[in-house]
Amino acid sequence: MSHNTLSDLVAARMETAGAKADQRMASAEAAQARSGLRIEEAQGFVRPTKQEIAQVRAEARAQGKQLADDLRARGAALKAGR
């Protein structure tokens, strides 16, 4: 190998390594930005109070009971229609 060819190979390797390093740096910066957004989102989250949780549960139970009653009524109507 001549000196120029070896020098060209080293320069090409250095250029490739630099491009990969730039790509990794961009990925790291993007990940850092995403984590910053997640931290802001988490800090903005407010845990519901026990009363709010109890209210949501009560509403869900009421909806479930209403749905069950409706299904029972439909079932009874279907049986009566036979």
C-alpha positions in Angstrom: 0.0 0.0 0.0 1.2 3.4 -0.8 1.3 6.2 1.8 -1.6 8.1 0.1 -3.9 5.0 0.1 -3.3 4.4 3.8 -3.8 8.1 4.6 -7.0 8.0 2.6 -8.3 4.9 4.5 -7.5 6.6 7.8 -9.3 9.8 6.7 -12.3 7.8 5.6 -12.4 6.0 8.9 -12.2 9.2 10.8 -14.9 10.7 8.7 -17.2 7.7 9.3 -16.4 7.8 13.1 -17.2 11.5 13.2 -20.5 11.0 11.4 -21.5 8.2 13.8 -20.6 10.4 16.7 -22.7 13.2 15.4 -25.6 10.8 14.9 -25.2 9.5 18.5 -25.1 13.0 19.8 -28.3 13.9 17.9 -30.0 10.8 19.3 -28.9 11.6 22.8 -30.1 15.2 22.5 -33.5 14.0 21.3 -33.7 11.5 24.1 -32.9 14.3 26.6 -35.6 16.5 25.2 -38.1 13.7 25.4 -37.2 12.9 29.0 -37.5 16.6 29.8 -41.1 16.6 28.4 -41.9 13.5 30.5 -40.6 15.1 33.6 -42.7 18.3 33.0 -45.7 16.1 32.3 -45.2 14.1 35.5 -44.7 17.3 37.6 -48.0 18.6 36.2 -49.9 15.4 37.2 -51.9 15.9 40.3 -53.0 12.8 42.2 -56.8 12.7 42.7 -58.1 13.0 46.2 -59.7 10.0 48.0 -63.1 11.8 47.6 -62.6 12.1 43.8 -61.7 8.5 43.5 -64.7 7.4 45.6 -67.0 9.6 43.4 -65.6 8.0 40.2 -66.0 4.5 41.6 -69.6 5.3 42.7 -70.4 6.6 39.3 -68.9 3.5 37.7 -70.9 1.2 40.0 -74.1 3.1 39.2 -73.5 2.8 35.5 -72.7 -0.9 35.9 -75.9 -1.5 37.8 -77.9 0.4 35.2 -76.3 -1.6 32.4 -77.1 -4.9 34.3 -80.7 -3.8 34.8 -81.0 -3.0 31.1 -79.6 -6.3 30.1 -81.9 -8.2 32.5 -84.9 -6.3 31.0 -83.9 -7.1 27.5 -83.4 -10.7 28.5 -86.8 -10.9 30.1 -88.4 -9.3 27.0 -86.7 -11.8 24.7 -87.9 -14.7 26.9 -91.4 -13.3 26.9 -91.3 -13.0 23.1 -90.6 -16.7 22.6 
